Amino acid sequence: MSKRAYFGTDGIRGEANRHPMTAEVALRVGMAAGKMFMSGDERRHLVVIGKDTRLSGYMIEPALVAGFTSVGMDVRLFGPLPTPGVAMMTRSLRADLGVMISASHNAFSDNGIKLFGPDGYKLSDEKELEIEALMDEGLQQGLAPPTALGRVQRIDDSQARYVEIAKATFPRRLNLTGMRIVIDCANGAAYKVAPAALYELGAEVIPIGIAPNGFNINQECGSTHPAAMQKAVKEYRADIGIALDGDADRLVICDERGTVIDGDQIMALIAADWARRDKLRGGGVVATVMSNLGLERFLADRKLTLERTQVGDRYVMARMRQGDFNVGGEQSGHLILSDFSTTGDGLLAALQVLAVLKESDHPMSALARQFEPVPQKLENVRFAGGKPLENAKVKAVMADAEQRLNGTGRLVVRASGTEPLIRIMAEADDETLVRQVIKDIASAVKAAAA
């Protein structure tokens, strides 16, 4: 496959107002994607656009709008809405394309553009390459005549629609009456919808991270900084804490004691519950190479499989569709429940956990540790340029590490798709060996990157 110039593992992402996250690139994306998704028939073509709460959204959104309308595509604007909400609304409004402006769990200084097809699924690599080819064409190509310019409207009830969709995924036989829940919205896209959905289902809600100011998204809050959720859970003696990220497509949870529960444990909890109810499809779960070996063993004990993909929820989703799986996700908390959604949805995953907790006679701490994780260590090494993983010394050290693990564990070394980082993960029953392997590879990468 050709190398992509703009798109990474999750859309286009970068520092706001620096290439590729500039108004000009956003304009080109709008024009290129608009041309590609306008099939040439006489009807009006529609794109829907949502965003999170970053200051730079005010720059990216109008540039996209200008691009789409200039080629004759109508636009509907949602304002702040979770990424999965945009995917859902793309389908429900019968749009040709959906766009989410967000850099997910990154700091406010970054932003990104994610695209969804009319089916609500993220675009394939091939489609993204086609868009890139069109982006590099002259800006005068394919412009609509003055009479055929696109029209723009704001959809005022998009958040209320998403709340109703989310509530409908919670089992009808249950409600959340009597439960005290901390929800940390990361000052991001779900700051209104997540507390509303939990409250309307009957919970006593303690919302935090609900005062976005354009700069504080993911800042010392949300799924990447769970300490804020843990503190609130203890302070308010809550039954459970839920922390979403900036665009609410991932979550982490903590129990009533404040102990954090990662995506692997949440997948195990939901998969085991659904398997008991004969709701689990595909004979198991789809996860990435980063998921813990303990999850694989947990599922195997229940005659279920763990199918692994490369990192990126789009690859998880592709394998789920291929094998008709309905539970998949990433250790980081991107959970995809395809009975309800076409992409990761932190709120929907939280509602399934709450359903299990509500029907259990136990506190969350008794449900939190579904399996004993195998010792796993992850280290990120930043590099300025070049390709450290193609260095002969790095390759030799990695080969030696594989030999030392020798079937008792796993090693995953990869370049990040969104940042200039080499991500090194090792796991095995022998924790000392894991630490040594990571240290050796990190040292070799640092030397190669120097």
C-alpha positions as a printed NumPy array, in Angstrom:
array([[  0.   ,   0.   ,   0.   ],
       [  1.241,   3.515,  -0.784],
       [  2.554,   5.603,   2.079],
       [ -0.038,   8.06 ,   3.325],
       [  0.937,  11.707,   3.515],
       [ -1.844,  13.032,   5.773],
       [ -3.744,  10.164,   7.381],
       [ -2.339,   8.199,  10.326],
       [ -3.863,   5.302,  12.276],
       [ -6.857,   7.414,  13.321],
       [ -7.528,  10.099,  10.73 ],
       [ -5.374,  13.218,  10.33 ],
       [ -3.833,  14.489,  13.543],
       [ -1.214,  16.995,  14.638],
       [ -0.491,  20.236,  16.441],
       [ -3.152,  22.852,  15.688],
       [ -2.148,  25.466,  13.123],
       [  0.919,  23.45 ,  12.106],
       [  0.962,  21.174,   9.062],
       [ -1.046,  18.97 ,   8.613],
       [ -3.552,  20.395,  11.1  ],
       [ -4.029,  23.745,   9.357],
       [ -7.061,  25.531,   7.966],
       [ -5.717,  24.953,   4.448],
       [ -5.457,  21.178,   4.908],
       [ -8.981,  21.13 ,   6.447],
       [-10.258,  23.059,   3.413],
       [ -8.603,  20.533,   1.096],
       [-10.07 ,  17.607,   3.09 ],
       [-13.551,  19.117,   2.73 ],
       [-13.167,  19.661,  -1.008],
       [-11.58 ,  16.243,  -1.663],
       [-13.944,  14.185,   0.505],
       [-16.901,  16.17 ,  -0.821],
       [-15.973,  15.397,  -4.435],
       [-15.427,  11.729,  -3.637],
       [-18.721,  11.212,  -1.829],
       [-20.885,  13.125,  -4.289],
       [-22.047,  10.297,  -6.509],
       [-23.104,  12.494,  -9.41 ],
       [-26.871,  12.022,  -9.147],
       [-29.273,  14.922,  -8.855],
       [-30.092,  14.723,  -5.133],
       [-28.519,  16.993,  -2.511],
       [-25.484,  15.414,  -0.831],
       [-24.955,  15.757,   2.905],
       [-22.041,  15.757,   5.352],
       [-22.462,  15.954,   9.139],
       [-19.748,  17.464,  11.351],
       [-19.199,  17.107,  15.104],
       [-16.328,  18.278,  17.291],
       [-14.941,  18.248,  20.787],
       [-14.214,  21.349,  22.891],
       [-10.73 ,  22.4  ,  21.694],
       [-10.146,  26.042,  20.853],
       [ -8.791,  25.065,  17.415],
       [-12.142,  23.482,  16.52 ],
       [-13.305,  27.018,  15.756],
       [-10.614,  27.191,  13.057],
       [-10.934,  23.661,  11.61 ],
       [-14.748,  23.53 ,  11.435],
       [-15.321,  26.59 ,   9.184],
       [-12.45 ,  25.515,   6.908],
       [-14.081,  22.094,   6.429],
       [-17.461,  23.763,   5.87 ],
       [-15.939,  26.012,   3.198],
       [-14.424,  22.985,   1.464],
       [-17.611,  20.935,   1.455],
       [-19.949,  23.763,   0.431],
       [-17.586,  24.887,  -2.36 ],
       [-18.048,  21.558,  -4.142],
       [-21.81 ,  21.602,  -3.597],
       [-22.262,  19.493,  -0.478],
       [-24.773,  20.44 ,   2.226],
       [-23.492,  20.533,   5.81 ],
       [-25.142,  19.86 ,   9.183],
       [-23.224,  20.989,  12.28 ],
       [-23.677,  19.174,  15.61 ],
       [-21.355,  21.183,  17.851],
       [-19.75 ,  19.196,  20.714],
       [-20.709,  15.52 ,  20.367],
       [-18.836,  12.254,  21.09 ],
       [-17.132,  10.597,  18.119],
       [-19.501,   7.588,  18.281],
       [-22.444,  10.015,  18.256],
       [-21.205,  11.451,  14.965],
       [-20.882,   7.919,  13.538],
       [-24.451,   7.079,  14.642],
       [-25.911,  10.333,  13.318],
       [-24.178,   9.88 ,   9.965],
       [-26.341,   6.81 ,   9.495],
       [-29.543,   8.092,  11.096],
       [-29.543,  11.305,   9.03 ],
       [-28.69 ,   9.312,   5.883],
       [-25.621,  11.477,   5.301],
       [-23.019,  10.616,   2.679],
       [-20.184,  11.33 ,   5.087],
       [-19.521,  12.081,   8.765],
       [-16.628,  14.144,  10.166],
       [-15.359,  14.384,  13.739],
       [-12.937,  17.164,  14.678],
       [-10.929,  15.844,  17.621],
       [ -7.506,  14.645,  18.745],
       [ -9.154,  12.227,  21.175],
       [ -7.052,  11.896,  24.364],
       [ -4.29 ,  14.337,  23.256],
       [ -3.743,  17.758,  24.836],
       [ -5.758,  20.783,  23.656],
       [ -2.848,  21.958,  21.461],
       [ -3.442,  19.051,  19.057],
       [ -6.451,  18.443,  16.857],
       [ -7.57 ,  15.915,  14.291],
       [-10.073,  15.029,  11.571],
       [-11.771,  11.607,  11.503],
       [-14.021,  10.565,   8.619],
       [-16.939,   8.126,   8.584],
       [-18.671,   6.635,   5.561],
       [-22.479,   6.587,   5.087],
       [-22.592,   3.268,   7.017],
       [-21.085,   4.955,  10.111],
       [-17.782,   3.071,   9.866],
       [-14.365,   4.736,   9.679],
       [-13.067,   4.963,   6.129],
       [-10.746,   2.26 ,   4.803],
       [ -7.065,   2.924,   4.087],
       [ -7.89 ,   2.785,   0.37 ],
       [-10.573,   5.48 ,   0.642],
       [ -8.212,   7.695,   2.651],
       [ -5.568,   7.317,  -0.057],
       [ -8.112,   8.374,  -2.696],
       [ -8.941,  11.472,  -0.631],
       [ -5.226,  12.278,  -0.288],
       [ -4.794,  12.114,  -4.081],
       [ -7.701,  14.55 ,  -4.534],
       [ -6.342,  16.854,  -1.799],
       [ -3.173,  17.415,  -3.782],
       [ -5.065,  18.538,  -6.88 ],
       [ -5.511,  22.255,  -7.621],
       [ -8.119,  24.048,  -5.529],
       [ -9.901,  25.208,  -8.707],
       [-10.881,  21.649,  -9.689],
       [-14.505,  20.547,  -9.331],
       [-15.947,  23.752,  -7.849],
       [-19.741,  24.043,  -7.836],
       [-21.415,  26.894,  -9.774],
       [-22.894,  29.695,  -7.595],
       [-26.392,  28.2  ,  -7.819],
       [-25.21 ,  24.778,  -6.576],
       [-23.187,  25.748,  -3.495],
       [-23.836,  23.692,  -0.367],
       [-26.133,  24.942,   2.4  ],
       [-25.24 ,  24.861,   6.111],
       [-27.501,  24.231,   9.12 ],
       [-26.905,  23.628,  12.816],
       [-28.686,  20.601,  14.298],
       [-29.79 ,  21.769,  17.737],
       [-31.055,  18.438,  19.087],
       [-28.029,  16.259,  18.201],
       [-27.023,  15.845,  21.864],
       [-30.557,  14.888,  22.931],
       [-30.704,  12.336,  20.102],
       [-27.432,  10.741,  21.219],
       [-28.624,  10.572,  24.85 ],
       [-31.751,   8.681,  23.73 ],
       [-29.693,   6.279,  21.59 ],
       [-27.332,   5.631,  24.52 ],
       [-30.171,   5.026,  26.994],
       [-31.789,   2.537,  24.596],
       [-28.684,   0.295,  24.839],
       [-29.19 ,  -0.199,  28.592],
       [-31.228,  -3.35 ,  29.403],
       [-34.927,  -2.472,  29.7  ],
       [-35.374,  -4.656,  32.769],
       [-32.976,  -2.423,  34.733],
       [-32.454,   1.148,  35.859],
       [-29.696,   2.876,  37.822],
       [-31.793,   3.929,  40.798],
       [-29.799,   3.754,  44.017],
       [-26.401,   3.916,  42.316],
       [-23.981,   6.76 ,  42.926],
       [-21.73 ,   7.294,  39.912],
       [-18.791,   9.611,  39.305],
       [-18.48 ,  10.507,  35.617],
       [-15.385,  12.384,  34.423],
       [-16.05 ,  13.893,  30.98 ],
       [-12.47 ,  15.169,  30.463],
       [-13.855,  18.674,  29.719],
       [-14.507,  17.163,  26.318],
       [-17.2  ,  16.18 ,  23.832],
       [-19.4  ,  14.254,  26.303],
       [-19.567,  16.969,  28.963],
       [-23.345,  17.344,  28.538],
       [-24.512,  13.99 ,  27.159],
       [-22.834,  11.504,  29.525],
       [-24.125,  12.972,  32.843],
       [-27.581,  13.442,  31.247],
       [-27.834,   9.798,  30.111],
       [-26.81 ,   8.432,  33.533],
       [-29.171,  10.807,  35.367],
       [-32.127,   9.933,  33.137],
       [-31.508,   6.222,  33.791],
       [-31.978,   6.905,  37.516],
       [-28.465,   7.305,  38.907],
       [-27.217,   9.824,  41.414],
       [-24.56 ,  11.474,  39.245],
       [-21.421,  13.273,  40.382],
       [-20.083,  14.865,  37.175],
       [-16.54 ,  16.237,  36.933],
       [-14.599,  17.549,  33.928],
       [-17.708,  19.364,  32.647],
       [-16.409,  22.936,  32.384],
       [-14.589,  23.119,  29.017],
       [-12.844,  26.4  ,  28.19 ],
       [-11.067,  25.446,  24.966],
       [ -7.787,  24.68 ,  26.754],
       [ -8.577,  22.19 ,  29.539],
       [ -9.68 ,  19.127,  27.54 ],
       [ -7.912,  16.01 ,  28.984],
       [ -5.964,  18.306,  31.363],
       [ -5.455,  16.427,  34.634],
       [ -8.789,  14.707,  34.001],
       [-10.416,  12.041,  31.854],
       [ -9.309,   8.51 ,  31.019],
       [ -5.624,   9.45 ,  30.661],
       [ -5.546,  11.08 ,  34.139],
       [ -7.773,   8.831,  36.268],
       [ -6.6  ,  10.384,  39.576],
       [ -9.393,  13.001,  39.386],
       [-12.022,  10.236,  39.074],
       [-10.416,   8.165,  41.857],
       [-10.369,  11.15 ,  44.225],
       [-14.039,  11.979,  43.545],
       [-15.119,   8.343,  44.032],
       [-13.517,   8.233,  47.483],
       [-14.713,  11.714,  48.422],
       [-18.367,  11.033,  47.503],
       [-18.298,   7.313,  48.443],
       [-19.512,   6.43 ,  44.95 ],
       [-20.239,   2.882,  43.76 ],
       [-18.142,   3.315,  40.611],
       [-16.144,   5.903,  38.675],
       [-16.18 ,   6.311,  34.894],
       [-13.646,   8.459,  33.032],
       [-14.03 ,   9.211,  29.329],
       [-11.447,  10.808,  27.038],
       [-11.776,  14.034,  25.042],
       [-14.006,  12.603,  22.314],
       [-15.614,   9.932,  24.547],
       [-14.714,   6.949,  22.375],
       [-12.756,   5.334,  25.218],
       [-13.05 ,   4.907,  28.977],
       [-11.418,   3.66 ,  32.12 ],
       [-13.334,   2.681,  35.228],
       [-12.47 ,   2.546,  38.9  ],
       [-14.187,   0.566,  41.648],
       [-15.582,   1.976,  44.891],
       [-12.11 ,   1.824,  46.446],
       [-10.6  ,   3.897,  43.624],
       [ -8.737,   1.002,  41.956],
       [ -8.475,   1.555,  38.193],
       [ -9.814,  -1.086,  35.796],
       [ -8.397,  -1.124,  32.247],
       [ -9.992,  -2.013,  28.907],
       [ -8.887,  -5.666,  29.024],
       [-10.709,  -6.295,  32.333],
       [-13.797,  -4.44 ,  31.051],
       [-13.821,  -6.567,  27.868],
       [-13.507,  -9.725,  29.996],
       [-16.425,  -8.614,  32.211],
       [-18.75 ,  -7.788,  29.293],
       [-17.738, -10.852,  27.229],
       [-18.3  , -13.25 ,  30.15 ],
       [-21.705, -11.675,  30.907],
       [-22.805, -11.754,  27.277],
       [-21.557, -15.347,  26.86 ],
       [-23.68 , -16.39 ,  29.873],
       [-26.706, -14.782,  28.219],
       [-25.947, -16.285,  24.781],
       [-25.492, -12.74 ,  23.451],
       [-21.793, -13.06 ,  22.539],
       [-21.159, -13.602,  18.833],
       [-18.099, -14.793,  16.943],
       [-17.016, -17.255,  19.634],
       [-14.872, -14.723,  21.461],
       [-13.44 , -11.208,  21.47 ],
       [-11.299,  -9.14 ,  19.084],
       [ -8.45 ,  -7.117,  20.613],
       [ -5.043,  -5.811,  19.56 ],
       [ -1.519,  -7.117,  20.017],
       [ -1.321,  -4.911,  23.151],
       [ -3.988,  -6.799,  25.126],
       [ -2.728,  -8.801,  28.094],
       [ -1.989, -12.51 ,  27.803],
       [ -4.16 , -12.93 ,  30.913],
       [ -7.231, -11.931,  28.877],
       [ -6.401, -14.6  ,  26.293],
       [ -6.124, -17.256,  29.027],
       [ -9.348, -16.048,  30.713],
       [-11.285, -16.434,  27.46 ],
       [ -9.653, -19.795,  26.627],
       [-10.829, -21.148,  30.016],
       [-14.378, -20.366,  28.827],
       [-13.806, -21.976,  25.393],
       [-13.692, -18.506,  23.826],
       [-11.016, -17.097,  21.532],
       [ -9.054, -13.844,  21.516],
       [ -8.44 , -12.66 ,  17.968],
       [ -5.605, -10.117,  17.771],
       [ -5.144,  -7.281,  15.282],
       [ -2.642,  -4.478,  14.824],
       [ -3.122,  -1.413,  17.04 ],
       [ -6.028,   0.853,  16.064],
       [ -9.749,   0.475,  16.724],
       [-10.452,   0.574,  12.974],
       [ -8.511,  -2.716,  12.579],
       [-10.402,  -4.228,  15.51 ],
       [-13.68 ,  -3.189,  13.887],
       [-12.66 ,  -4.618,  10.496],
       [-11.908,  -8.03 ,  12.088],
       [-15.163,  -7.89 ,  14.064],
       [-17.146,  -7.351,  10.869],
       [-15.239, -10.087,   9.077],
       [-15.864, -12.681,  11.803],
       [-19.258, -11.443,  13.062],
       [-17.917, -10.605,  16.543],
       [-19.891,  -8.164,  18.699],
       [-17.311,  -7.399,  21.43 ],
       [-13.878,  -5.961,  20.707],
       [-11.528,  -3.252,  21.787],
       [ -8.201,  -2.094,  23.09 ],
       [ -6.52 ,  -2.261,  26.479],
       [ -6.532,   1.556,  26.476],
       [-10.326,   1.507,  26.839],
       [-11.55 ,   1.776,  23.243],
       [-14.427,  -0.695,  23.454],
       [-16.581,  -1.544,  20.446],
       [-19.952,  -3.185,  21.043],
       [-21.154,  -3.638,  17.486],
       [-24.727,  -4.504,  18.505],
       [-25.014,  -0.795,  19.3  ],
       [-22.227,   1.154,  17.602],
       [-19.883,   1.177,  14.615],
       [-16.928,   2.55 ,  16.575],
       [-15.586,   2.751,  20.146],
       [-18.042,   4.298,  22.608],
       [-17.009,   4.934,  26.215],
       [-20.516,   5.695,  27.479],
       [-22.112,   2.615,  25.885],
       [-19.367,   0.364,  27.301],
       [-19.86 ,   1.945,  30.746],
       [-23.608,   1.242,  30.557],
       [-22.933,  -2.467,  29.942],
       [-20.607,  -2.582,  32.967],
       [-23.272,  -0.799,  35.039],
       [-25.836,  -3.394,  33.936],
       [-23.596,  -6.219,  35.235],
       [-22.951,  -4.307,  38.48 ],
       [-26.65 ,  -3.561,  38.989],
       [-27.615,  -7.247,  38.708],
       [-24.737,  -8.403,  40.894],
       [-24.895,  -8.723,  44.663],
       [-21.261,  -7.632,  44.798],
       [-19.509,  -4.254,  44.81 ],
       [-17.488,  -3.22 ,  41.745],
       [-14.246,  -4.252,  43.48 ],
       [-15.417,  -7.888,  43.394],
       [-16.105,  -7.708,  39.636],
       [-13.128,  -5.579,  38.64 ],
       [-10.437,  -8.244,  38.418],
       [-11.858, -10.828,  36.06 ],
       [ -8.396, -12.307,  35.435],
       [ -4.882, -12.078,  36.85 ],
       [ -2.855,  -9.989,  34.387],
       [  0.473, -11.345,  33.198],
       [  3.286,  -8.88 ,  34.124],
       [  3.387,  -6.418,  31.24 ],
       [  5.521,  -3.329,  30.774],
       [  5.229,  -0.599,  28.19 ],
       [  7.833,   2.048,  27.455],
       [  7.664,   4.867,  24.906],
       [ 10.89 ,   6.199,  23.402],
       [ 10.663,   9.562,  21.622],
       [ 12.794,  10.044,  18.513],
       [ 13.529,  13.118,  16.405],
       [ 13.797,  11.556,  12.958],
       [ 14.871,   8.547,  10.927],
       [ 13.631,   4.976,  11.322],
       [ 15.12 ,   3.477,  14.498],
       [ 13.361,   0.129,  13.974],
       [ 15.32 ,  -0.431,  10.745],
       [ 18.637,  -0.082,  12.602],
       [ 20.662,  -3.328,  12.558],
       [ 21.591,  -3.108,  16.277],
       [ 17.945,  -2.565,  17.27 ],
       [ 16.895,  -5.552,  15.14 ],
       [ 19.571,  -7.742,  16.774],
       [ 18.519,  -6.747,  20.312],
       [ 14.858,  -7.445,  19.437],
       [ 15.74 , -10.881,  18.01 ],
       [ 17.667, -11.684,  21.205],
       [ 14.68 , -10.58 ,  23.326],
       [ 12.314, -12.828,  21.35 ],
       [ 14.654, -15.758,  22.002],
       [ 14.788, -15.042,  25.743],
       [ 10.989, -14.883,  25.979],
       [ 10.911, -18.139,  23.96 ],
       [  7.169, -18.836,  23.851],
       [  6.539, -17.888,  27.505],
       [  5.607, -14.304,  26.69 ],
       [  5.132, -11.708,  23.961],
       [  7.035,  -8.765,  22.561],
       [  5.515,  -5.927,  20.505],
       [  7.703,  -3.088,  19.219],
       [  6.102,  -0.555,  16.879],
       [  6.194,   3.047,  15.771],
       [  3.215,   5.091,  16.993],
       [  0.791,   6.104,  14.262],
       [  0.029,   9.466,  15.902],
       [  3.273,  10.643,  17.591],
       [  7.076,  10.359,  16.997],
       [  7.374,   7.508,  19.491],
       [  8.601,   3.924,  19.423],
       [  6.288,   1.897,  21.652],
       [  7.879,  -1.136,  23.32 ],
       [  5.691,  -3.694,  25.092],
       [  6.791,  -6.97 ,  26.651],
       [  4.903,  -9.425,  28.839],
       [  5.716, -12.772,  30.446],
       [  5.132, -14.596,  33.704],
       [  8.692, -13.648,  34.74 ],
       [  8.503,  -9.915,  35.614],
       [ 12.288,  -9.521,  35.974],
       [ 12.778, -10.813,  32.428],
       [ 10.126,  -8.395,  31.135],
       [ 11.887,  -5.4  ,  32.714],
       [ 15.284,  -6.463,  31.349],
       [ 13.974,  -7.012,  27.814],
       [ 12.28 ,  -3.585,  27.778],
       [ 15.396,  -1.884,  29.132],
       [ 17.665,  -3.479,  26.5  ],
       [ 15.415,  -2.554,  23.563],
       [ 14.776,   0.986,  24.851],
       [ 18.545,   1.553,  25.183],
       [ 19.153,   0.306,  21.627],
       [ 16.344,   2.503,  20.212],
       [ 17.652,   5.579,  22.093],
       [ 21.167,   4.944,  20.729],
       [ 19.831,   4.548,  17.186],
       [ 17.679,   7.685,  17.492],
       [ 20.473,   9.833,  18.925]])
